[in-house]
Amino acid sequence: MLRIKKDMVLQETSLQSFVVPVGKMAEEFHGMLRLNKTGVLYWRALEKGASKEELVRLALETFDDIDEKKAAGDVEEFLDSIRPYLEEI
């Protein structure tokens, strides 16, 4: 099970969604991450704690035009891109 580290906060505006570091994480990471709608979907699930398999299932339930193989690849790519901001629970 994976979870977003507590010092990474999702911020959303009407135009975009991004993640900013706060607290100790702001000392290590000087910037922000921009997320698309799929990234926001995964991020919200990971804030609560989710496994890779749960994220794949979420993608399959949310998007009509994706199969399990594509969903698994997309989830893995997303997780790899945010790995420094995840913790195992």
N, C-alpha and C positions, 0 to 999 in steps of 0.2 A: 504494500500500500504506500502511495506517495502523497505528499502534501506540500503545498507552497510554504516556503519559510515565512514566518510572521512579519518580517520587515520588508516585504514586497507587497505593495498596495495597488490594486486595480482602480484606475480612474477612468470614467467614461463621460464623454461630452456627446452632443448631438452629431458631431462630425467624425470623431475617432475615439478609440479606446487605447489606453496605454497603462503601463505598469511603472511605478516609481519606487525607488528604494527609500526607506525611512530608517531611523535609528542607526544601529551598527552597520546595517547593509549599505547605508548611504556613504559610509566611510570607504567601503570596498568598491562600490559600483557608482560611477558618476555619469548618469545618463538616464534613459528610460527605454522601455521596450514598447513598441507599437504592436497591437494585436488586431487581427481581423475578427470577424464574427465567430468563426470557428475557434480561433484562439481564445476568445472570451468564453465560449462555451466550455472548453477544456479547462481553462484557468479557474472558472467558478467551481467546477467539479473538484478540481485539485485543492482548492481552498478548504473544502470539507474533508478531503482525503478520498482518493480513488486509485484503483489499480489500472494498469494498462488495459486489461480486459474490460473493465467498466467504461473506460473512455471509448473503446471500440464499440461497445454496445450502445453507448450514448450517440455516437456518430451514426450508427445504423438506424437508430430510432428517430433521429432528427432529419437526416438527409435521405431523400428518395433515390438519388442517382449514384449511390456508392455501394460497392460490395464489400464483403468482409476483408478480403486481401488488401484492397485499396485503403479501407479505413484503418487497418492495422499499420500499414506503411505510413499513412499520414500522422497517426498518433505517435508512432516511433520517432518520426522526424520532428514533431513538435516537442516531444519530451527531450530529445537530444538538444534542441535549441535552448531549452530553459533548464537544463540539468543543474547548473550552479545554484538555482533558486529553489530546488526541491530538496525535501528531506524524506527519509524512509520512516514510516510510523508502524 
